[in-house]
């Protein structure tokens, strides 16, 4: 059960970091707004994937216990 806890925490933390990077990429000053939007969108996709993975791991953990 400790392994599942560590996995859920790691994936959740990674999703949070991806969300922060997406916000930074979108809001940083610069001239190329189109590139910033594309980069932020990629980080948000990674956030969504990791967030759903964390939810699935959590539900799996509940089912296993």
PDB file of N, H, CA, C and O in Angstrom:
ATOM      1  N   UNK A   1       0.804  -1.196   0.000  1.00  0.00           N
ATOM      2  CA  UNK A   1       0.000   0.000   0.000  1.00  0.00           C
ATOM      3  C   UNK A   1       0.851   1.267   0.000  1.00  0.00           C
ATOM      4  O   UNK A   1       0.422   2.321  -0.469  1.00  0.00           O
ATOM      5  N   UNK A   2       2.063   1.144   0.533  1.00  0.00           N
ATOM      6  H   UNK A   2       2.412   0.288   0.914  1.00  0.00           H
ATOM      7  CA  UNK A   2       2.952   2.302   0.537  1.00  0.00           C
ATOM      8  C   UNK A   2       3.360   2.652  -0.890  1.00  0.00           C
ATOM      9  O   UNK A   2       3.529   3.824  -1.227  1.00  0.00           O
ATOM     10  N   UNK A   3       3.515   1.627  -1.725  1.00  0.00           N
ATOM     11  H   UNK A   3       3.378   0.675  -1.452  1.00  0.00           H
ATOM     12  CA  UNK A   3       3.907   1.870  -3.117  1.00  0.00           C
ATOM     13  C   UNK A   3       2.812   2.636  -3.848  1.00  0.00           C
ATOM     14  O   UNK A   3       3.103   3.558  -4.610  1.00  0.00           O
ATOM     15  N   UNK A   4       1.560   2.263  -3.623  1.00  0.00           N
ATOM     16  H   UNK A   4       1.324   1.515  -3.004  1.00  0.00           H
ATOM     17  CA  UNK A   4       0.458   2.981  -4.270  1.00  0.00           C
ATOM     18  C   UNK A   4       0.378   4.426  -3.784  1.00  0.00           C
ATOM     19  O   UNK A   4       0.113   5.335  -4.570  1.00  0.00           O
ATOM     20  N   UNK A   5       0.607   4.634  -2.498  1.00  0.00           N
ATOM     21  H   UNK A   5       0.822   3.896  -1.859  1.00  0.00           H
ATOM     22  CA  UNK A   5       0.597   5.992  -1.956  1.00  0.00           C
ATOM     23  C   UNK A   5       1.690   6.834  -2.604  1.00  0.00           C
ATOM     24  O   UNK A   5       1.451   7.978  -2.989  1.00  0.00           O
ATOM     25  N   UNK A   6       2.871   6.277  -2.721  1.00  0.00           N
ATOM     26  H   UNK A   6       3.066   5.347  -2.408  1.00  0.00           H
ATOM     27  CA  UNK A   6       3.991   6.994  -3.337  1.00  0.00           C
ATOM     28  C   UNK A   6       3.688   7.278  -4.803  1.00  0.00           C
ATOM     29  O   UNK A   6       3.973   8.376  -5.283  1.00  0.00           O
ATOM     30  N   UNK A   7       3.118   6.316  -5.526  1.00  0.00           N
ATOM     31  H   UNK A   7       2.887   5.425  -5.137  1.00  0.00           H
ATOM     32  CA  UNK A   7       2.782   6.526  -6.936  1.00  0.00           C
ATOM     33  C   UNK A   7       1.739   7.626  -7.113  1.00  0.00           C
ATOM     34  O   UNK A   7       1.883   8.496  -7.973  1.00  0.00           O
ATOM     35  N   UNK A   8       0.702   7.583  -6.306  1.00  0.00           N
ATOM     36  H   UNK A   8       0.584   6.877  -5.607  1.00  0.00           H
ATOM     37  CA  UNK A   8      -0.351   8.610  -6.409  1.00  0.00           C
ATOM     38  C   UNK A   8       0.223   9.988  -6.100  1.00  0.00           C
ATOM     39  O   UNK A   8      -0.071  10.956  -6.803  1.00  0.00           O
ATOM     40  N   UNK A   9       1.035  10.081  -5.060  1.00  0.00           N
ATOM     41  H   UNK A   9       1.273   9.295  -4.489  1.00  0.00           H
ATOM     42  CA  UNK A   9       1.625  11.373  -4.710  1.00  0.00           C
ATOM     43  C   UNK A   9       2.583  11.880  -5.781  1.00  0.00           C
ATOM     44  O   UNK A   9       2.596  13.072  -6.089  1.00  0.00           O
ATOM     45  N   UNK A  10       3.380  10.986  -6.348  1.00  0.00           N
ATOM     46  H   UNK A  10       3.369  10.018  -6.099  1.00  0.00           H
ATOM     47  CA  UNK A  10       4.328  11.406  -7.390  1.00  0.00           C
ATOM     48  C   UNK A  10       3.603  11.879  -8.646  1.00  0.00           C
ATOM     49  O   UNK A  10       3.959  12.908  -9.219  1.00  0.00           O
ATOM     50  N   UNK A  11       2.589  11.130  -9.075  1.00  0.00           N
ATOM     51  H   UNK A  11       2.300  10.293  -8.610  1.00  0.00           H
ATOM     52  CA  UNK A  11       1.862  11.510 -10.289  1.00  0.00           C
ATOM     53  C   UNK A  11       1.069  12.793 -10.050  1.00  0.00           C
ATOM     54  O   UNK A  11       1.004  13.649 -10.932  1.00  0.00           O
ATOM     55  N   UNK A  12       0.471  12.936  -8.882  1.00  0.00           N
ATOM     56  H   UNK A  12       0.524  12.240  -8.165  1.00  0.00           H
ATOM     57  CA  UNK A  12      -0.246  14.169  -8.565  1.00  0.00           C
ATOM     58  C   UNK A  12       0.672  15.378  -8.509  1.00  0.00           C
ATOM     59  O   UNK A  12       0.317  16.458  -8.981  1.00  0.00           O
ATOM     60  N   UNK A  13       1.848  15.194  -7.933  1.00  0.00           N
ATOM     61  H   UNK A  13       2.136  14.317  -7.549  1.00  0.00           H
ATOM     62  CA  UNK A  13       2.826  16.281  -7.887  1.00  0.00           C
ATOM     63  C   UNK A  13       3.305  16.644  -9.285  1.00  0.00           C
ATOM     64  O   UNK A  13       3.470  17.822  -9.605  1.00  0.00           O
ATOM     65  N   UNK A  14       3.526  15.636 -10.112  1.00  0.00           N
ATOM     66  H   UNK A  14       3.392  14.680  -9.852  1.00  0.00           H
ATOM     67  CA  UNK A  14       3.943  15.899 -11.492  1.00  0.00           C
ATOM     68  C   UNK A  14       2.863  16.664 -12.254  1.00  0.00           C
ATOM     69  O   UNK A  14       3.177  17.552 -13.046  1.00  0.00           O
ATOM     70  N   UNK A  15       1.599  16.329 -12.022  1.00  0.00           N
ATOM     71  H   UNK A  15       1.343  15.607 -11.379  1.00  0.00           H
ATOM     72  CA  UNK A  15       0.502  17.053 -12.671  1.00  0.00           C
ATOM     73  C   UNK A  15       0.472  18.510 -12.212  1.00  0.00           C
ATOM     74  O   UNK A  15       0.240  19.411 -13.018  1.00  0.00           O
ATOM     75  N   UNK A  16       0.701  18.737 -10.940  1.00  0.00           N
ATOM     76  H   UNK A  16       0.889  18.005 -10.286  1.00  0.00           H
ATOM     77  CA  UNK A  16       0.728  20.110 -10.420  1.00  0.00           C
ATOM     78  C   UNK A  16       1.876  20.915 -11.013  1.00  0.00           C
ATOM     79  O   UNK A  16       1.715  22.085 -11.359  1.00  0.00           O
ATOM     80  N   UNK A  17       3.025  20.282 -11.124  1.00  0.00           N
ATOM     81  H   UNK A  17       3.156  19.331 -10.842  1.00  0.00           H
ATOM     82  CA  UNK A  17       4.181  20.963 -11.716  1.00  0.00           C
ATOM     83  C   UNK A  17       3.917  21.283 -13.179  1.00  0.00           C
ATOM     84  O   UNK A  17       4.272  22.364 -13.648  1.00  0.00           O
ATOM     85  N   UNK A  18       3.301  20.362 -13.902  1.00  0.00           N
ATOM     86  H   UNK A  18       3.013  19.484 -13.521  1.00  0.00           H
ATOM     87  CA  UNK A  18       2.967  20.625 -15.305  1.00  0.00           C
ATOM     88  C   UNK A  18       1.994  21.793 -15.431  1.00  0.00           C
ATOM     89  O   UNK A  18       2.114  22.605 -16.349  1.00  0.00           O
ATOM     90  N   UNK A  19       1.037  21.883 -14.520  1.00  0.00           N
ATOM     91  H   UNK A  19       0.939  21.224 -13.774  1.00  0.00           H
ATOM     92  CA  UNK A  19       0.085  23.003 -14.557  1.00  0.00           C
ATOM     93  C   UNK A  19       0.795  24.331 -14.294  1.00  0.00           C
ATOM     94  O   UNK A  19       0.502  25.336 -14.942  1.00  0.00           O
ATOM     95  N   UNK A  20       1.720  24.329 -13.350  1.00  0.00           N
ATOM     96  H   UNK A  20       1.958  23.513 -12.824  1.00  0.00           H
ATOM     97  CA  UNK A  20       2.481  25.555 -13.081  1.00  0.00           C
ATOM     98  C   UNK A  20       3.350  25.948 -14.275  1.00  0.00           C
ATOM     99  O   UNK A  20       3.455  27.131 -14.602  1.00  0.00           O
ATOM    100  N   UNK A  21       3.968  24.974 -14.920  1.00  0.00           N
ATOM    101  H   UNK A  21       3.883  24.014 -14.655  1.00  0.00           H
ATOM    102  CA  UNK A  21       4.787  25.275 -16.099  1.00  0.00           C
ATOM    103  C   UNK A  21       3.918  25.799 -17.235  1.00  0.00           C
ATOM    104  O   UNK A  21       4.331  26.702 -17.963  1.00  0.00           O
ATOM    105  N   UNK A  22       2.714  25.242 -17.395  1.00  0.00           N
ATOM    106  H   UNK A  22       2.378  24.509 -16.804  1.00  0.00           H
ATOM    107  CA  UNK A  22       1.801  25.733 -18.435  1.00  0.00           C
ATOM    108  C   UNK A  22       1.415  27.185 -18.176  1.00  0.00           C
ATOM    109  O   UNK A  22       1.373  27.998 -19.099  1.00  0.00           O
ATOM    110  N   UNK A  23       1.134  27.504 -16.922  1.00  0.00           N
ATOM    111  H   UNK A  23       1.168  26.844 -16.172  1.00  0.00           H
ATOM    112  CA  UNK A  23       0.792  28.891 -16.587  1.00  0.00           C
ATOM    113  C   UNK A  23       1.970  29.814 -16.847  1.00  0.00           C
ATOM    114  O   UNK A  23       1.798  30.910 -17.380  1.00  0.00           O
ATOM    115  N   UNK A  24       3.159  29.379 -16.474  1.00  0.00           N
ATOM    116  H   UNK A  24       3.299  28.489 -16.041  1.00  0.00           H
ATOM    117  CA  UNK A  24       4.346  30.207 -16.711  1.00  0.00           C
ATOM    118  C   UNK A  24       4.585  30.383 -18.209  1.00  0.00           C
ATOM    119  O   UNK A  24       4.890  31.485 -18.663  1.00  0.00           O
ATOM    120  N   UNK A  25       4.449  29.304 -18.976  1.00  0.00           N
ATOM    121  H   UNK A  25       4.201  28.408 -18.607  1.00  0.00           H
ATOM    122  CA  UNK A  25       4.693  29.383 -20.419  1.00  0.00           C
ATOM    123  C   UNK A  25       3.689  30.316 -21.091  1.00  0.00           C
ATOM    124  O   UNK A  25       4.031  31.020 -22.041  1.00  0.00           O
ATOM    125  N   UNK A  26       2.463  30.321 -20.603  1.00  0.00           N
ATOM    126  H   UNK A  26       2.185  29.749 -19.831  1.00  0.00           H
ATOM    127  CA  UNK A  26       1.431  31.171 -21.212  1.00  0.00           C
ATOM    128  C   UNK A  26       1.566  32.629 -20.800  1.00  0.00           C
ATOM    129  O   UNK A  26       1.309  33.531 -21.599  1.00  0.00           O
ATOM    130  N   UNK A  27       1.967  32.862 -19.555  1.00  0.00           N
ATOM    131  H   UNK A  27       2.175  32.130 -18.906  1.00  0.00           H
ATOM    132  CA  UNK A  27       1.972  34.231 -19.036  1.00  0.00           C
ATOM    133  C   UNK A  27       3.313  34.945 -19.130  1.00  0.00           C
ATOM    134  O   UNK A  27       3.392  36.138 -18.838  1.00  0.00           O
ATOM    135  N   UNK A  28       4.362  34.245 -19.529  1.00  0.00           N
ATOM    136  H   UNK A  28       4.297  33.276 -19.766  1.00  0.00           H
ATOM    137  CA  UNK A  28       5.663  34.907 -19.569  1.00  0.00           C
ATOM    138  C   UNK A  28       5.669  35.965 -20.668  1.00  0.00           C
ATOM    139  O   UNK A  28       5.004  35.814 -21.694  1.00  0.00           O
ATOM    140  N   UNK A  29       6.420  37.025 -20.444  1.00  0.00           N
ATOM    141  H   UNK A  29       6.960  37.147 -19.612  1.00  0.00           H
ATOM    142  CA  UNK A  29       6.455  38.085 -21.452  1.00  0.00           C
ATOM    143  C   UNK A  29       7.229  37.634 -22.688  1.00  0.00           C
ATOM    144  O   UNK A  29       8.223  36.913 -22.599  1.00  0.00           O
ATOM    145  N   UNK A  30       6.758  38.067 -23.800  1.00  0.00           N
ATOM    146  H   UNK A  30       5.951  38.652 -23.873  1.00  0.00           H
ATOM    147  CA  UNK A  30       7.430  37.724 -25.053  1.00  0.00           C
ATOM    148  C   UNK A  30       6.614  38.218 -26.227  1.00  0.00           C
ATOM    149  O   UNK A  30       5.477  38.664 -26.072  1.00  0.00           O
ATOM    150  N   UNK A  31       7.206  38.132 -27.396  1.00  0.00           N
ATOM    151  H   UNK A  31       8.130  37.770 -27.522  1.00  0.00           H
ATOM    152  CA  UNK A  31       6.552  38.635 -28.596  1.00  0.00           C
ATOM    153  C   UNK A  31       5.721  37.574 -29.302  1.00  0.00           C
ATOM    154  O   UNK A  31       4.731  37.896 -29.959  1.00  0.00           O
ATOM    155  N   UNK A  32       6.115  36.314 -29.172  1.00  0.00           N
ATOM    156  H   UNK A  32       6.920  36.052 -28.639  1.00  0.00           H
ATOM    157  CA  UNK A  32       5.461  35.247 -29.926  1.00  0.00           C
ATOM    158  C   UNK A  32       4.358  34.596 -29.091  1.00  0.00           C
ATOM    159  O   UNK A  32       4.600  33.623 -28.377  1.00  0.00           O
ATOM    160  N   UNK A  33       3.146  35.145 -29.190  1.00  0.00           N
ATOM    161  H   UNK A  33       2.949  35.936 -29.770  1.00  0.00           H
ATOM    162  CA  UNK A  33       2.029  34.641 -28.397  1.00  0.00           C
ATOM    163  C   UNK A  33       1.531  33.291 -28.915  1.00  0.00           C
ATOM    164  O   UNK A  33       1.049  32.465 -28.141  1.00  0.00           O
ATOM    165  N   UNK A  34       1.648  33.073 -30.223  1.00  0.00           N
ATOM    166  H   UNK A  34       2.039  33.745 -30.852  1.00  0.00           H
ATOM    167  CA  UNK A  34       1.192  31.803 -30.795  1.00  0.00           C
ATOM    168  C   UNK A  34       2.041  30.642 -30.274  1.00  0.00           C
ATOM    169  O   UNK A  34       1.512  29.582 -29.941  1.00  0.00           O
ATOM    170  N   UNK A  35       3.342  30.843 -30.207  1.00  0.00           N
ATOM    171  H   UNK A  35       3.771  31.705 -30.478  1.00  0.00           H
ATOM    172  CA  UNK A  35       4.228  29.817 -29.678  1.00  0.00           C
ATOM    173  C   UNK A  35       3.955  29.567 -28.191  1.00  0.00           C
ATOM    174  O   UNK A  35       3.990  28.424 -27.735  1.00  0.00           O
ATOM    175  N   UNK A  36       3.689  30.620 -27.451  1.00  0.00           N
ATOM    176  H   UNK A  36       3.661  31.548 -27.822  1.00  0.00           H
ATOM    177  CA  UNK A  36       3.384  30.482 -26.022  1.00  0.00           C
ATOM    178  C   UNK A  36       2.094  29.695 -25.815  1.00  0.00           C
ATOM    179  O   UNK A  36       2.014  28.873 -24.902  1.00  0.00           O
ATOM    180  N   UNK A  37       1.092  29.935 -26.643  1.00  0.00           N
ATOM    181  H   UNK A  37       1.157  30.603 -27.384  1.00  0.00           H
ATOM    182  CA  UNK A  37      -0.169  29.200 -26.527  1.00  0.00           C
ATOM    183  C   UNK A  37       0.022  27.719 -26.845  1.00  0.00           C
ATOM    184  O   UNK A  37      -0.523  26.858 -26.153  1.00  0.00           O
ATOM    185  N   UNK A  38       0.788  27.424 -27.883  1.00  0.00           N
ATOM    186  H   UNK A  38       1.231  28.124 -28.445  1.00  0.00           H
ATOM    187  CA  UNK A  38       1.053  26.024 -28.230  1.00  0.00           C
ATOM    188  C   UNK A  38       1.796  25.307 -27.127  1.00  0.00           C
ATOM    189  O   UNK A  38       1.460  24.176 -26.776  1.00  0.00           O
ATOM    190  N   UNK A  39       2.802  25.958 -26.581  1.00  0.00           N
ATOM    191  H   UNK A  39       3.076  26.876 -26.867  1.00  0.00           H
ATOM    192  CA  UNK A  39       3.583  25.357 -25.507  1.00  0.00           C
ATOM    193  C   UNK A  39       2.730  25.135 -24.263  1.00  0.00           C
ATOM    194  O   UNK A  39       2.823  24.087 -23.623  1.00  0.00           O
ATOM    195  N   UNK A  40       1.907  26.108 -23.921  1.00  0.00           N
ATOM    196  H   UNK A  40       1.831  26.959 -24.440  1.00  0.00           H
ATOM    197  CA  UNK A  40       1.026  25.969 -22.757  1.00  0.00           C
ATOM    198  C   UNK A  40       0.008  24.858 -22.986  1.00  0.00           C
ATOM    199  O   UNK A  40      -0.315  24.115 -22.059  1.00  0.00           O
ATOM    200  N   UNK A  41      -0.499  24.739 -24.209  1.00  0.00           N
ATOM    201  H   UNK A  41      -0.236  25.344 -24.961  1.00  0.00           H
ATOM    202  CA  UNK A  41      -1.464  23.683 -24.515  1.00  0.00           C
ATOM    203  C   UNK A  41      -0.834  22.312 -24.350  1.00  0.00           C
ATOM    204  O   UNK A  41      -1.483  21.394 -23.848  1.00  0.00           O
ATOM    205  N   UNK A  42       0.411  22.155 -24.760  1.00  0.00           N
ATOM    206  H   UNK A  42       0.938  22.901 -25.168  1.00  0.00           H
ATOM    207  CA  UNK A  42       1.101  20.870 -24.588  1.00  0.00           C
ATOM    208  C   UNK A  42       1.268  20.531 -23.120  1.00  0.00           C
ATOM    209  O   UNK A  42       1.070  19.384 -22.719  1.00  0.00           O
ATOM    210  N   UNK A  43       1.632  21.526 -22.311  1.00  0.00           N
ATOM    211  H   UNK A  43       1.793  22.457 -22.637  1.00  0.00           H
ATOM    212  CA  UNK A  43       1.786  21.276 -20.877  1.00  0.00           C
ATOM    213  C   UNK A  43       0.437  20.978 -20.237  1.00  0.00           C
ATOM    214  O   UNK A  43       0.369  20.184 -19.298  1.00  0.00           O
ATOM    215  N   UNK A  44      -0.641  21.598 -20.722  1.00  0.00           N
ATOM    216  H   UNK A  44      -0.586  22.243 -21.484  1.00  0.00           H
ATOM    217  CA  UNK A  44      -1.964  21.308 -20.175  1.00  0.00           C
ATOM    218  C   UNK A  44      -2.435  19.908 -20.545  1.00  0.00           C
ATOM    219  O   UNK A  44      -3.131  19.265 -19.760  1.00  0.00           O
ATOM    220  N   UNK A  45      -2.068  19.428 -21.725  1.00  0.00           N
ATOM    221  H   UNK A  45      -1.503  19.951 -22.363  1.00  0.00           H
ATOM    222  CA  UNK A  45      -2.379  18.046 -22.093  1.00  0.00           C
ATOM    223  C   UNK A  45      -1.643  17.089 -21.160  1.00  0.00           C
ATOM    224  O   UNK A  45      -2.216  16.099 -20.703  1.00  0.00           O
ATOM    225  N   UNK A  46      -0.381  17.381 -20.880  1.00  0.00           N
ATOM    226  H   UNK A  46       0.085  18.184 -21.251  1.00  0.00           H
ATOM    227  CA  UNK A  46       0.372  16.551 -19.935  1.00  0.00           C
ATOM    228  C   UNK A  46      -0.255  16.599 -18.552  1.00  0.00           C
ATOM    229  O   UNK A  46      -0.294  15.586 -17.852  1.00  0.00           O
ATOM    230  N   UNK A  47      -0.746  17.768 -18.150  1.00  0.00           N
ATOM    231  H   UNK A  47      -0.714  18.590 -18.718  1.00  0.00           H
ATOM    232  CA  UNK A  47      -1.428  17.899 -16.861  1.00  0.00           C
ATOM    233  C   UNK A  47      -2.679  17.027 -16.826  1.00  0.00           C
ATOM    234  O   UNK A  47      -2.930  16.338 -15.837  1.00  0.00           O
ATOM    235  N   UNK A  48      -3.456  17.054 -17.893  1.00  0.00           N
ATOM    236  H   UNK A  48      -3.252  17.614 -18.697  1.00  0.00           H
ATOM    237  CA  UNK A  48      -4.684  16.256 -17.949  1.00  0.00           C
ATOM    238  C   UNK A  48      -4.378  14.763 -17.893  1.00  0.00           C
ATOM    239  O   UNK A  48      -5.043  14.014 -17.176  1.00  0.00           O
ATOM    240  N   UNK A  49      -3.382  14.338 -18.642  1.00  0.00           N
ATOM    241  H   UNK A  49      -2.842  14.946 -19.224  1.00  0.00           H
ATOM    242  CA  UNK A  49      -3.022  12.915 -18.656  1.00  0.00           C
ATOM    243  C   UNK A  49      -2.545  12.471 -17.274  1.00  0.00           C
ATOM    244  O   UNK A  49      -2.970  11.430 -16.773  1.00  0.00           O
ATOM    245  N   UNK A  50      -1.675  13.248 -16.669  1.00  0.00           N
ATOM    246  H   UNK A  50      -1.329  14.094 -17.076  1.00  0.00           H
ATOM    247  CA  UNK A  50      -1.180  12.882 -15.343  1.00  0.00           C
ATOM    248  C   UNK A  50      -2.273  12.964 -14.281  1.00  0.00           C
ATOM    249  O   UNK A  50      -2.299  12.148 -13.360  1.00  0.00           O
ATOM    250  N   UNK A  51      -3.166  13.930 -14.397  1.00  0.00           N
ATOM    251  H   UNK A  51      -3.145  14.593 -15.146  1.00  0.00           H
ATOM    252  CA  UNK A  51      -4.269  14.038 -13.453  1.00  0.00           C
ATOM    253  C   UNK A  51      -5.216  12.851 -13.533  1.00  0.00           C
ATOM    254  O   UNK A  51      -5.637  12.315 -12.508  1.00  0.00           O
ATOM    255  N   UNK A  52      -5.550  12.441 -14.755  1.00  0.00           N
ATOM    256  H   UNK A  52      -5.208  12.876 -15.587  1.00  0.00           H
ATOM    257  CA  UNK A  52      -6.395  11.262 -14.919  1.00  0.00           C
ATOM    258  C   UNK A  52      -5.688  10.001 -14.443  1.00  0.00           C
ATOM    259  O   UNK A  52      -6.321   9.107 -13.882  1.00  0.00           O
ATOM    260  N   UNK A  53      -4.398   9.927 -14.660  1.00  0.00           N
ATOM    261  H   UNK A  53      -3.883  10.653 -15.116  1.00  0.00           H
ATOM    262  CA  UNK A  53      -3.633   8.787 -14.164  1.00  0.00           C
ATOM    263  C   UNK A  53      -3.661   8.737 -12.645  1.00  0.00           C
ATOM    264  O   UNK A  53      -3.810   7.664 -12.060  1.00  0.00           O
ATOM    265  N   UNK A  54      -3.517   9.891 -12.004  1.00  0.00           N
ATOM    266  H   UNK A  54      -3.396  10.762 -12.479  1.00  0.00           H
ATOM    267  CA  UNK A  54      -3.573   9.938 -10.543  1.00  0.00           C
ATOM    268  C   UNK A  54      -4.946   9.512 -10.034  1.00  0.00           C
ATOM    269  O   UNK A  54      -5.043   8.794  -9.039  1.00  0.00           O
ATOM    270  N   UNK A  55      -6.008   9.949 -10.711  1.00  0.00           N
ATOM    271  H   UNK A  55      -5.930  10.532 -11.520  1.00  0.00           H
ATOM    272  CA  UNK A  55      -7.353   9.529 -10.312  1.00  0.00           C
ATOM    273  C   UNK A  55      -7.549   8.027 -10.472  1.00  0.00           C
ATOM    274  O   UNK A  55      -8.106   7.373  -9.590  1.00  0.00           O
ATOM    275  N   UNK A  56      -7.097   7.484 -11.588  1.00  0.00           N
ATOM    276  H   UNK A  56      -6.645   8.015 -12.304  1.00  0.00           H
ATOM    277  CA  UNK A  56      -7.224   6.039 -11.812  1.00  0.00           C
ATOM    278  C   UNK A  56      -6.416   5.254 -10.789  1.00  0.00           C
ATOM    279  O   UNK A  56      -6.879   4.229 -10.288  1.00  0.00           O
ATOM    280  N   UNK A  57      -5.215   5.725 -10.476  1.00  0.00           N
ATOM    281  H   UNK A  57      -4.839   6.558 -10.884  1.00  0.00           H
ATOM    282  CA  UNK A  57      -4.421   5.054  -9.444  1.00  0.00           C
ATOM    283  C   UNK A  57      -5.115   5.116  -8.094  1.00  0.00           C
ATOM    284  O   UNK A  57      -5.086   4.148  -7.333  1.00  0.00           O
ATOM    285  N   UNK A  58      -5.728   6.227  -7.799  1.00  0.00           N
ATOM    286  H   UNK A  58      -5.751   7.013  -8.417  1.00  0.00           H
ATOM    287  CA  UNK A  58      -6.428   6.367  -6.510  1.00  0.00           C
ATOM    288  C   UNK A  58      -7.610   5.411  -6.439  1.00  0.00           C
ATOM    289  O   UNK A  58      -7.809   4.752  -5.418  1.00  0.00           O
ATOM    290  N   UNK A  59      -8.397   5.327  -7.507  1.00  0.00           N
ATOM    291  H   UNK A  59      -8.236   5.862  -8.336  1.00  0.00           H
ATOM    292  CA  UNK A  59      -9.520   4.402  -7.516  1.00  0.00           C
ATOM    293  C   UNK A  59      -9.034   2.959  -7.464  1.00  0.00           C
ATOM    294  O   UNK A  59      -9.652   2.117  -6.813  1.00  0.00           O
ATOM    295  N   UNK A  60      -7.939   2.675  -8.142  1.00  0.00           N
ATOM    296  H   UNK A  60      -7.437   3.360  -8.670  1.00  0.00           H
ATOM    297  CA  UNK A  60      -7.355   1.331  -8.057  1.00  0.00           C
ATOM    298  C   UNK A  60      -6.911   1.000  -6.655  1.00  0.00           C
ATOM    299  O   UNK A  60      -7.052  -0.132  -6.194  1.00  0.00           O
ATOM    300  N   UNK A  61      -6.370   2.001  -5.978  1.00  0.00           N
ATOM    301  H   UNK A  61      -6.256   2.921  -6.353  1.00  0.00           H
ATOM    302  CA  UNK A  61      -5.927   1.814  -4.603  1.00  0.00           C
ATOM    303  C   UNK A  61      -7.118   1.514  -3.689  1.00  0.00           C
ATOM    304  O   UNK A  61      -7.046   0.651  -2.814  1.00  0.00           O
ATOM    305  N   UNK A  62      -8.212   2.244  -3.912  1.00  0.00           N
ATOM    306  H   UNK A  62      -8.271   2.945  -4.623  1.00  0.00           H
ATOM    307  CA  UNK A  62      -9.424   2.008  -3.116  1.00  0.00           C
ATOM    308  C   UNK A  62      -9.973   0.604  -3.392  1.00  0.00           C
ATOM    309  O   UNK A  62     -10.406  -0.085  -2.468  1.00  0.00           O
ATOM    310  N   UNK A  63      -9.955   0.188  -4.640  1.00  0.00           N
ATOM    311  H   UNK A  63      -9.604   0.748  -5.390  1.00  0.00           H
ATOM    312  CA  UNK A  63     -10.470  -1.139  -4.974  1.00  0.00           C
ATOM    313  C   UNK A  63      -9.592  -2.248  -4.413  1.00  0.00           C
ATOM    314  O   UNK A  63     -10.098  -3.308  -4.045  1.00  0.00           O
ATOM    315  N   UNK A  64      -8.309  -2.023  -4.343  1.00  0.00           N
ATOM    316  H   UNK A  64      -7.898  -1.162  -4.642  1.00  0.00           H
ATOM    317  CA  UNK A  64      -7.394  -3.048  -3.817  1.00  0.00           C
ATOM    318  C   UNK A  64      -7.436  -3.172  -2.299  1.00  0.00           C
ATOM    319  O   UNK A  64      -7.114  -4.223  -1.746  1.00  0.00           O
ATOM    320  N   UNK A  65      -7.830  -2.103  -1.634  1.00  0.00           N
ATOM    321  H   UNK A  65      -8.091  -1.249  -2.083  1.00  0.00           H
ATOM    322  CA  UNK A  65      -7.827  -2.164  -0.168  1.00  0.00           C
ATOM    323  C   UNK A  65      -9.135  -2.670   0.409  1.00  0.00           C
ATOM    324  O   UNK A  65      -9.273  -2.772   1.628  1.00  0.00           O
TER     325      UNK A  65
END
